[in-house]
């Protein structure tokens, strides 16, 4: 039960803000909360939200900030040796913080709109597709100081980006299909995602222990780019980044293909 509040109050206490902007039923959603959110970002985002409220920025304005930070952070990866990926890691932490804050601002101000959800989806699509492209550019030796021509590594990065976009679309198209057939919104609980066939269910459980899909989530992908950059620095070339690109290609095929099969074999389209 949330406390009564004044949506026009721009200086609530942290306790008031948490009660309204971070309700337990929202935080406990099965698919919507990144592990970093529960671990530490939500503890920080509430303070960021409290700081944002007096600026009178709209929830969609916060989402636009999230998009800019995410894309700029992704394309920092090819620049500055190891420092580009360091910037990317920091940017993805800030992006997920803003991703939490836009919803918190909306809940406090009671301002909800389809446009906000739409922009949020765009932010995740463009950020998570930009990262493998940026990694491919780095593997080709492309940078702001030495632009040059792009080659096969960037092409592979683009292919991975297509796989990332398809994987994300497989989730959102479930909601499109249900809406077009007059079915109610899908409840965000574990049982809806569980495959009906026992074999597929066992395979899904195996991937719970080996979550390769996280290689394409912004936070984890930026960390992988940084690890590869450290290998580059130690080895004195671009071996680490090039190996990462090679590994990402089959991983995205397995991730997207497995996701599609998982959707089709679950109750999400019933």
Secondary structure, DSSP 8 states (H G I E B T S, - for coil): ------TT-SS--HHHHHHHHT-HHHHT-TTT--HHIIIIIHHHHHHHHHHHHTTT--HHHHHHHHHHHHHHHHTTTTSTTHHHHHHHHHHHHHHHHHHHHHHHHHHHHT---HHHHHHHHHHHHHHHHHHHHHHHHHHTT--SSS-----HHHHHHHHHHHHHHHHHHHHHHHHHHHHHTT------SHHHHS-SSHHHHHHHHHHHHS-GGGGGSHHHHHHHHHHHHHHHHHHTSSHHHHHHHHHHHHHHHHHHHHHHHHHHTSSTT-
